[in-house]
Every structure is written in structure tokens, then in C-alpha cells.
Amino acid sequence: MRHLSLALSFMTGWLLLALASCVGESLKSASEIPPTSAVTQAESGTDQPPSGEVQERAVPRIAPGMKAPPTAGILIPPPPLPGEFAIRTQKGFYVTAIDGGGRTADPILVTASTTAGPWEKFKFALTYPNTPYDKSIQTARGNYVTAINGGGLTAGPFHTDATQPRDWERFRFLDLTDGNFAPSYYALYTIKGFYVTAVGAGGKYADAFHTDARQIQAWEEFRIVKCGDIGSGYVYGVMAANGSFLTAEPAGGRSQGDIELSSYAGANTRFKLIRQGDGTYALQTSNGVNYVTALGGGGQVQRFEQCDPGFPGACLSGVSTIFHTDATQVQAWEKFRLIDQGNCTYIIQTVSGYYMGIFKDPSGHYTMLLTTDRSTISENEKFQLVPYGLASPVILQ
């Protein structure tokens, strides 16, 4: 009997505790209970927003078949990649976010600009740590570029009013570089597997973009150039005003090695820009050992010469040498000052104060020769930095 009495007492106490818990739940305020709509949206897994909603939502948009990020609700974006970037179409036009972003009505993104101002500058950031190849594109006003419906549209494909990077604000950067093309063309891939198209390869103020392409052709190729802070230790192609690239021939390590202009690109167009303590930069060649030397600290011009193959003079393939690529330490002649022009172009100045540039012939046509003797700045002395590795978490992250 004593055991039965103890058992009944235990059961009575347990029931009283359960009833107290139920009463406590019923007294919770409405703000503590998840809204039915948010729960329903999360369970349905739909990628389409409710009628009238464009981007902001309590539950992140997750594309069908994609794994949800580890954080739920409001996402805190990772820090942006250093500095800003401009996006150029294959014809050389810049992508412009009208008003610097914040728009849902056309025009939103256009490709009519031939120069880079504030509206042509964007910040890139990783969206989620577990998808390092995906980036968000942030406008000058701090908004994010949205591919409406995750892509697949020919009309109204973008908005620029998102304030958080979610799935429709994710773009996969696909590096199209190979040995036969100038470096770092990228394709932009939406979360639903479409490519971003610059209609007509640029030059348009209306109907400038589609997001329904399934193949990469010229209209889906974008060149990305650096703006502002170039950081230290990042790898770039150095593009001259005529669209050619600085090339280390060979890749470095020889006193007769030179820096030339080339229309084609391979590993030898890659230079790591390493900031020095005095604010100058050293250009390390792609072998990771040698640095570019401006002979005499500048003040020289490349010239076509007739070279005797047996003559040991400073001559390479008929072009006089004004650079070497055999230095393994950074001293005065290996230092260059990169001067930001504010429009995504840079001036390269030698230690003697001369500017590097392209040599023009007497008729005013560009040549493929370089100079380090310029004391004034024209378009010929302006270079753009084309980043390698935006599709890789190893280079820029």
C-alpha cells in the first residue's frame, strides 16, 4: 500500500507541472510566437515571393535543391573584398547602377558609359562562407544587385534596392581565362543556372540586360577592373590604353628578360603587386621569385633594333630592353608608385619620377612599344588593373 501511495503522489505532481507549463505557453505575447506566414513560407520551400514583394522577407530565399546557409533569418554579410571594382562589357562599356542603386523601376542597370564614375563602382563580397565562388555585388549606395526570380528573364531582370544579400543577390563568377585570350573575362551565373547577358555587348541605356542565357558567348563575357585600393599581394593583369597587357618575357629570372606589350595572355601576364614600406609597389613576376626592374630607374624608350644573335647586348627579339626581370630583391629600380586616377585607372611612376606609357608613332597611332621617359600624363600613360582569381577563394577573399 505504501508503494501505491508514493506512485499516486508522483503522478499527481507530474500532472500539476504539465498543467502549469501549458498555462505559461498560453500567456506568451504575440511577438514571441513565429508568424504563421513565415512558418508556412519556410516549410513550403518556394522561391517565388508573395504578390507585390520584391526582395525583403523574413525567411531567406533558397533556390530549390540548394542547401540553406547555416544562419537563418537576417543574414550578416561577410566583409567585402578590398576596394571597389568596375564591370566592363566585351565592347568596353561600363555597367552603371543608376542613382548608385536603390531602384526597382527602369532604368536600373545600363551599359552606356565609356568612363568609370561613382555609379560604375561596385563592391564584391562572399555571400556565405560555404559558397566561396559566389559573390554579392553591392552598389555605391550600399544596396545589392538582385537577379529577379534568380534569373531567366528578358525584361526587368534586375533590381538594386535589396539591403541584404540573399539567394537572388548571389552571382557565381566563372573565370573564362585561357592562354589565347586577354586575362580575366568572367561570366556571371545566377542561382538558377542562367548567365547574365549584356545585350549587344554593351552600349545600351534601355533593355541593357537579360538573364536567360544558357551558353557563354561574347555578350556574356565581362571584364572586371580594379578601382581604388589595390591592396597588397594580389595578382593582376596590367592593361594598357590600347587593350594590350604587360607581359614578362620570359616569366622572369633572366637579365635579358623584358617587359613587353602583348595582345595575348598566359601565365606571364600575371603580376603580384606587393606594397613596400614607403608606399611604392614591387611587381613580382609569375614565377614568384623575380621582380620587374626599370633600367636606370626610368627615362628610357623601347625601340626596334636589328640584333645579331651572337651579340650579348641588351636586345630582345628586335626590341631594345628597358626592363629586366632577374632581380630577387626589391631595391630602388624595382619600386614603382601606382597613382590612382579616381576612374579605375592608374599611373605607373618609376623611382626617378618618370611615367610609364605606350609609345605612339609620329602619325599618332599606338605601337606595341613601352616607354619610361614620360614627364606628363595623357591617356597613353594610364593603365587598368585586371584582377585574377575573383572566382577563387585563394586570391581575393
C-alpha positions as CSV (number, residue, x, y, z in Angstrom):
1,M,0.0,0.0,0.0
2,R,2.9,2.4,0.8
3,H,4.3,1.9,-2.7
4,L,1.0,2.6,-4.3
5,S,0.6,5.8,-2.3
6,L,4.0,7.0,-3.4
7,A,3.3,6.3,-7.0
8,L,0.0,8.2,-6.9
9,S,1.7,11.2,-5.3
10,F,4.4,11.2,-8.0
11,M,1.8,11.1,-10.8
12,T,-0.2,13.9,-9.3
13,G,2.9,16.2,-9.0
14,W,3.8,15.5,-12.7
15,L,0.3,16.4,-13.9
16,L,0.4,19.7,-11.9
17,L,3.7,20.6,-13.5
18,A,2.4,19.8,-17.0
19,L,-0.7,22.0,-16.5
20,A,1.4,24.9,-15.3
21,S,3.6,24.6,-18.4
22,C,0.5,24.8,-20.7
23,V,-0.8,27.8,-18.9
24,G,2.6,29.6,-19.3
25,E,2.6,28.9,-23.0
26,S,-0.9,30.3,-23.4
27,L,0.2,33.6,-21.7
28,K,3.1,34.3,-24.2
29,S,2.8,37.6,-26.1
30,A,2.1,37.5,-29.8
31,S,5.6,38.8,-30.5
32,E,7.1,35.6,-29.1
33,I,5.1,33.4,-31.5
34,P,6.5,33.0,-35.0
35,P,4.1,34.5,-37.6
36,T,2.1,31.8,-39.4
37,S,3.1,33.2,-42.8
38,A,6.9,32.9,-42.1
39,V,6.5,29.4,-40.9
40,T,4.4,28.5,-43.9
41,Q,7.0,30.0,-46.3
42,A,9.8,28.2,-44.6
43,E,8.1,24.9,-44.9
44,S,6.9,25.3,-48.5
45,G,10.4,26.0,-49.8
46,T,9.0,28.2,-52.5
47,D,11.4,30.5,-54.4
48,Q,8.7,32.9,-55.5
49,P,7.9,35.9,-53.3
50,P,4.3,36.8,-52.4
51,S,2.4,39.2,-54.7
52,G,3.9,42.7,-54.5
53,E,7.1,41.6,-52.6
54,V,10.4,42.1,-54.4
55,Q,13.1,41.2,-52.1
56,E,13.0,41.7,-48.3
57,R,11.5,38.8,-46.5
58,A,11.7,37.3,-43.0
59,V,12.9,34.0,-44.5
60,P,15.9,33.9,-46.9
61,R,15.1,32.8,-50.4
62,I,16.7,29.4,-51.0
63,A,16.8,28.0,-54.5
64,P,15.3,24.6,-55.0
65,G,17.9,21.9,-54.4
66,M,20.4,24.3,-52.8
67,K,21.5,23.8,-49.2
68,A,20.4,26.5,-46.8
69,P,23.1,28.6,-45.3
70,P,24.0,27.9,-41.6
71,T,22.3,31.2,-40.5
72,A,18.6,31.6,-40.6
73,G,16.6,34.9,-40.7
74,I,18.6,38.1,-41.1
75,L,22.0,37.4,-42.7
76,I,25.1,39.4,-41.8
77,P,27.2,39.6,-45.0
78,P,30.9,38.8,-44.7
79,P,33.3,41.8,-45.1
80,P,33.7,43.0,-48.7
81,L,36.7,42.3,-50.9
82,P,39.3,45.1,-50.7
83,G,38.5,48.2,-52.6
84,E,36.0,48.6,-55.4
85,F,35.6,47.2,-58.9
86,A,34.1,48.2,-62.3
87,I,32.5,45.8,-64.6
88,R,33.1,46.2,-68.4
89,T,31.3,44.5,-71.2
90,Q,33.2,42.9,-74.1
91,K,33.0,46.1,-76.1
92,G,34.5,48.1,-73.2
93,F,31.3,49.8,-71.9
94,Y,30.9,50.0,-68.1
95,V,28.0,48.7,-66.1
96,T,26.2,51.6,-64.4
97,A,23.8,51.3,-61.4
98,I,21.5,54.3,-62.0
99,D,21.4,56.6,-58.9
100,G,24.0,54.4,-57.3
101,G,21.4,51.8,-56.6
102,G,18.1,51.6,-54.7
103,R,15.9,51.3,-57.8
104,T,13.1,48.9,-58.8
105,A,11.9,50.9,-61.9
106,D,13.8,51.2,-65.2
107,P,16.4,52.3,-65.8
108,I,18.2,50.2,-63.2
109,L,21.4,48.8,-64.7
110,V,22.7,50.2,-68.0
111,T,25.8,49.8,-70.2
112,A,26.1,53.2,-71.9
113,S,29.1,54.7,-70.1
114,T,32.6,54.7,-71.5
115,T,34.2,56.0,-68.3
116,A,34.0,54.9,-64.7
117,G,32.5,57.3,-62.1
118,P,30.8,56.6,-58.7
119,W,27.8,54.8,-60.2
120,E,30.1,52.4,-62.1
121,K,31.9,51.2,-59.0
122,F,30.8,48.1,-57.0
123,K,32.0,46.2,-54.0
124,F,32.2,42.4,-54.1
125,A,31.8,40.1,-51.0
126,L,31.4,36.4,-50.4
127,T,27.8,35.7,-49.7
128,Y,28.1,32.6,-47.5
129,P,31.4,31.1,-46.2
130,N,30.4,27.7,-47.6
131,T,30.0,29.0,-51.1
132,P,33.3,30.9,-51.7
133,Y,32.8,31.1,-55.5
134,D,29.6,33.1,-55.1
135,K,29.7,36.9,-54.6
136,S,27.3,39.7,-53.9
137,I,27.5,42.9,-56.0
138,Q,27.0,46.0,-53.9
139,T,26.2,49.4,-55.4
140,A,27.6,52.8,-54.4
141,R,24.7,53.4,-52.1
142,G,25.2,50.1,-50.3
143,N,22.3,48.2,-52.0
144,Y,22.7,44.8,-53.6
145,V,22.1,43.8,-57.2
146,T,19.2,41.4,-57.4
147,A,18.6,38.9,-60.2
148,I,14.8,38.8,-60.1
149,N,13.4,35.3,-59.8
150,G,17.0,34.1,-59.7
151,G,17.4,34.7,-63.4
152,G,15.6,33.6,-66.6
153,L,14.2,37.0,-67.6
154,T,14.4,39.2,-70.7
155,A,12.5,42.1,-69.2
156,G,13.1,43.7,-65.9
157,P,15.8,41.2,-64.9
158,F,17.4,43.3,-62.1
159,H,16.5,45.5,-59.1
160,T,19.1,47.4,-57.0
161,D,17.1,48.0,-53.8
162,A,18.0,45.0,-51.7
163,T,19.6,45.7,-48.4
164,Q,20.7,42.2,-47.6
165,P,22.5,39.6,-49.8
166,R,20.2,36.6,-50.1
167,D,19.9,34.0,-52.9
168,W,18.7,36.3,-55.6
169,E,21.7,38.5,-54.8
170,R,24.2,35.7,-55.4
171,F,26.3,35.6,-58.6
172,R,28.8,32.9,-59.3
173,F,31.9,34.4,-61.0
174,L,33.2,32.0,-63.7
175,D,36.7,32.7,-64.9
176,L,37.0,32.4,-68.6
177,T,40.8,33.0,-68.8
178,D,42.9,30.7,-71.0
179,G,46.1,31.1,-73.0
180,N,44.5,32.5,-76.1
181,F,42.6,35.5,-74.6
182,A,43.4,38.6,-72.6
183,P,43.1,37.8,-68.9
184,S,40.1,37.7,-66.6
185,Y,37.0,37.7,-68.6
186,Y,34.2,36.4,-66.3
187,A,30.8,35.1,-66.8
188,L,28.1,35.9,-64.1
189,Y,26.0,32.9,-63.3
190,T,22.7,33.2,-61.4
191,I,21.5,30.7,-58.8
192,K,19.0,29.2,-61.2
193,G,21.7,28.4,-63.7
194,F,21.4,31.3,-66.2
195,Y,24.1,33.6,-67.4
196,V,23.9,37.4,-67.3
197,T,23.8,38.9,-70.9
198,A,24.9,42.4,-71.7
199,V,22.6,42.9,-74.8
200,G,24.7,43.9,-77.8
201,A,27.8,43.5,-75.7
202,G,27.2,46.9,-74.2
203,G,26.4,50.5,-75.3
204,K,22.7,50.4,-74.3
205,Y,20.6,52.5,-72.0
206,A,17.3,50.6,-72.4
207,D,17.0,46.8,-72.5
208,A,20.6,46.5,-71.4
209,F,20.5,43.1,-69.8
210,H,18.9,39.7,-70.0
211,T,19.3,36.8,-67.5
212,D,18.1,33.9,-69.7
213,A,21.3,32.8,-71.5
214,R,22.2,29.1,-71.2
215,Q,25.6,29.5,-73.1
216,I,28.5,31.8,-72.8
217,Q,29.2,33.9,-75.9
218,A,30.6,37.4,-76.4
219,W,27.6,39.1,-74.8
220,E,28.1,37.0,-71.6
221,E,31.7,38.0,-71.2
222,F,32.6,40.7,-68.7
223,R,36.0,42.2,-67.8
224,I,36.4,43.3,-64.2
225,V,38.9,46.1,-63.4
226,K,40.1,47.4,-60.0
227,C,39.2,50.7,-58.6
228,G,40.7,52.5,-55.6
229,D,42.7,50.5,-53.0
230,I,44.6,47.7,-54.8
231,G,45.7,46.0,-51.5
232,S,49.0,44.1,-51.3
233,G,49.8,40.6,-52.5
234,Y,47.0,40.4,-55.1
235,V,47.6,39.2,-58.6
236,Y,46.6,41.5,-61.6
237,G,47.0,41.8,-65.3
238,V,48.2,45.3,-66.2
239,M,46.2,46.6,-69.2
240,A,47.5,49.5,-71.3
241,A,45.3,52.1,-73.0
242,N,45.3,50.1,-76.3
243,G,43.9,47.0,-74.6
244,S,47.2,45.1,-74.6
245,F,48.8,43.6,-71.4
246,L,52.2,43.9,-69.8
247,T,54.0,40.5,-70.3
248,A,57.2,39.3,-68.7
249,E,59.2,37.6,-71.5
250,P,60.2,35.1,-70.3
251,A,58.4,34.7,-67.0
252,G,61.3,36.2,-65.1
253,G,64.8,35.2,-63.9
254,R,66.9,36.4,-66.8
255,S,68.9,39.6,-67.2
256,Q,67.8,39.8,-70.8
257,G,64.2,39.2,-69.9
258,D,62.0,42.1,-70.6
259,I,58.5,43.6,-70.2
260,E,56.6,43.8,-73.4
261,L,53.1,44.5,-74.6
262,S,51.1,41.6,-75.8
263,S,47.6,41.1,-77.2
264,Y,47.5,37.6,-75.8
265,A,47.8,36.4,-72.3
266,G,49.1,33.5,-70.4
267,A,50.8,33.0,-67.1
268,N,53.4,35.7,-67.9
269,T,50.8,38.4,-67.7
270,R,50.2,37.8,-64.0
271,F,52.0,40.2,-61.6
272,K,51.7,40.2,-57.9
273,L,51.7,43.7,-56.6
274,I,53.5,43.9,-53.3
275,R,53.3,47.2,-51.3
276,Q,56.5,48.4,-49.8
277,G,57.0,50.3,-46.6
278,D,57.3,53.6,-48.4
279,G,54.0,53.1,-50.2
280,T,55.5,52.1,-53.5
281,Y,54.9,48.7,-55.2
282,A,57.1,45.9,-56.5
283,L,55.8,43.9,-59.4
284,Q,56.7,40.3,-58.9
285,T,56.6,38.1,-62.0
286,S,54.6,34.9,-62.3
287,N,57.5,32.6,-61.2
288,G,57.0,34.0,-57.7
289,V,60.7,34.8,-57.3
290,N,61.7,37.7,-59.5
291,Y,60.8,41.4,-59.7
292,V,60.5,43.9,-62.6
293,T,63.4,46.3,-62.8
294,A,63.1,49.7,-64.6
295,L,66.6,50.1,-66.0
296,G,68.2,53.3,-64.9
297,G,65.2,54.0,-62.7
298,G,63.3,55.0,-65.8
299,G,63.8,57.6,-68.6
300,Q,64.1,55.1,-71.5
301,V,62.2,54.1,-74.6
302,Q,61.9,50.7,-76.3
303,R,63.0,50.8,-79.9
304,F,63.0,48.2,-82.7
305,E,66.6,47.2,-83.3
306,Q,68.4,44.8,-85.6
307,C,70.0,42.2,-83.3
308,D,72.9,40.0,-84.1
309,P,72.0,36.6,-82.4
310,G,75.6,36.3,-81.2
311,F,75.8,39.8,-79.8
312,P,75.4,39.9,-76.0
313,G,73.9,43.4,-75.9
314,A,70.6,44.5,-74.3
315,C,68.3,43.5,-77.2
316,L,65.4,41.0,-77.2
317,S,63.6,39.9,-80.4
318,G,64.4,43.2,-82.2
319,V,63.2,45.4,-79.3
320,S,65.6,47.3,-77.0
321,T,65.4,46.3,-73.4
322,I,64.3,48.9,-70.9
323,F,63.3,46.4,-68.2
324,H,65.0,43.4,-66.6
325,T,63.2,40.6,-64.7
326,D,66.1,38.9,-62.8
327,A,66.0,40.9,-59.5
328,T,65.3,38.7,-56.5
329,Q,65.3,41.7,-54.0
330,V,63.4,44.9,-54.1
331,Q,65.7,47.9,-54.3
332,A,65.3,51.4,-55.9
333,W,64.8,50.4,-59.5
334,E,62.3,47.7,-58.5
335,K,60.0,50.2,-56.9
336,F,57.0,51.8,-58.7
337,R,54.4,54.2,-57.5
338,L,50.9,53.4,-58.6
339,I,48.8,56.6,-58.6
340,D,45.0,56.2,-58.5
341,Q,43.3,58.5,-61.0
342,G,39.9,58.0,-59.4
343,N,38.3,56.5,-62.5
344,C,39.6,52.9,-62.2
345,T,42.9,53.8,-64.0
346,Y,46.4,54.1,-62.6
347,I,49.6,55.9,-63.4
348,I,52.8,53.8,-63.0
349,Q,55.7,56.0,-61.9
350,T,59.4,55.0,-61.7
351,V,61.8,55.9,-58.9
352,S,63.2,58.7,-61.0
353,G,59.8,60.3,-61.3
354,Y,59.1,59.3,-64.9
355,Y,55.8,57.8,-66.0
356,M,55.4,54.5,-67.9
357,G,53.4,54.7,-71.1
358,I,52.8,53.5,-74.6
359,F,54.9,54.9,-77.4
360,K,52.9,56.5,-80.3
361,D,54.4,56.8,-83.7
362,P,54.7,60.2,-85.5
363,S,51.2,59.7,-87.1
364,G,49.6,59.3,-83.6
365,H,49.0,55.5,-83.8
366,Y,49.6,53.3,-80.9
367,T,52.6,50.9,-81.1
368,M,53.4,47.9,-79.0
369,L,56.4,49.6,-77.5
370,L,56.7,50.9,-74.0
371,T,58.4,54.0,-72.5
372,T,59.6,55.0,-69.1
373,D,60.5,58.6,-70.1
374,R,57.2,60.4,-69.8
375,S,57.0,63.5,-67.6
376,T,53.4,64.4,-68.5
377,I,50.2,62.3,-68.2
378,S,47.9,61.5,-71.1
379,E,45.7,58.6,-71.9
380,N,48.8,56.7,-73.1
381,E,50.1,56.7,-69.5
382,K,47.0,55.3,-67.9
383,F,46.7,51.6,-67.1
384,Q,43.9,49.4,-65.7
385,L,44.4,46.5,-63.2
386,V,42.5,43.4,-64.2
387,P,42.2,41.1,-61.2
388,Y,42.9,37.4,-61.5
389,G,41.3,34.9,-59.1
390,L,37.9,36.5,-58.3
391,A,36.5,33.1,-58.9
392,S,38.9,31.5,-56.4
393,P,38.8,31.9,-52.6
394,V,42.6,31.7,-52.6
395,I,43.4,35.1,-54.2
396,L,40.7,37.5,-53.1
397,Q,38.6,36.6,-50.1
